[in-house]
Amino acid sequence: MQIDVLEEPDCRVARLHGNLDEDAREAFASQLHPLIDAGTPVLLLDLADCPRVTSSGIGQLVMLVSRANTKGGRVILAAMTP
């Protein structure tokens, strides 16, 4: 999985590219969790380029949202495909 992070005025946008599955764990740990830990108030995840989301990927999203809630931040999911 590749993650591109953009700084916007009101939030950070993370564009995810590739399948959101077990292999995404390392990318989440190295790129997204530090954003939450640094106090990013709003993190928008653009999932338009994620053709497949597995149960492991959903677990990664749940952990990220839980971490953000604990730190007083928000995670917004955008452009999910059915």
N, C-alpha and C positions, 0 to 999 in steps of 0.2 A: 504494500500500500504506500502511496505517495500522498503527502499532505503539504499543501501550500497555504501559508498563513499570511493574511493581509491585514494591515492596520487600517481601520475605518474610524471616523470621528467618534461614533458611539459604541463601537464594539470591535472585536477581532473576528475576522471571518476565516474559517479553516475549510479549504476546499479539499475534499477527500477524493482520491482517484484510485479505483480498483475495488476488489471485493472487500467487504467489511466482514472479516472472519477471524479465525484464530491467529492468522498471520499479521493481523492489524495490531495485535497486543503491543509489540515493540514500538511501533510508530505512535500509538496513543501514549505509552509510557514516556517516550523520549521527547515528544513534541506537544501534546495536548495537556497532559497532567501538569507540566511545569508552568503553562500559561495560567491554569487555575490556581496553582500554588503561589504564583506571583501576584495574585489579586485581580486578575482580569474580571471585571464585573459582568460582562456579557460576551459569551463565545457562541457564535453562530456557525453551525456545521452545515456546509453545503454538500448534500449527498447526491447531487444530480449525476455525478460520474461514478456512482457505486451500483453496478448492475446486480449485485447479489449481496444480501445481508443474511448471515446465518445466526443461529442462536448464540454462538460465541461473540459475534459482532454486537448483538443486542446486549449481551452481558457487558461488553466494553462500554457501550453507551450508558448503561445503567450505572456503572462504576464512576464514569465521568460526571454524570448529572449529580450523583450522590456526593461526590467530592466537591463539586461547585456549590451545592446547597449548604454543605458544612462550612464553606468559606464565605458564604453570603453572596455568591455569584449565581448566574443563570446560564444554562446551555439551551440554545434554540436549534431545533432540527429543521432544515429547509430543503426543499426540492427533492423530497423522497419519491422514488418511483414505485408504482404498485407491484 
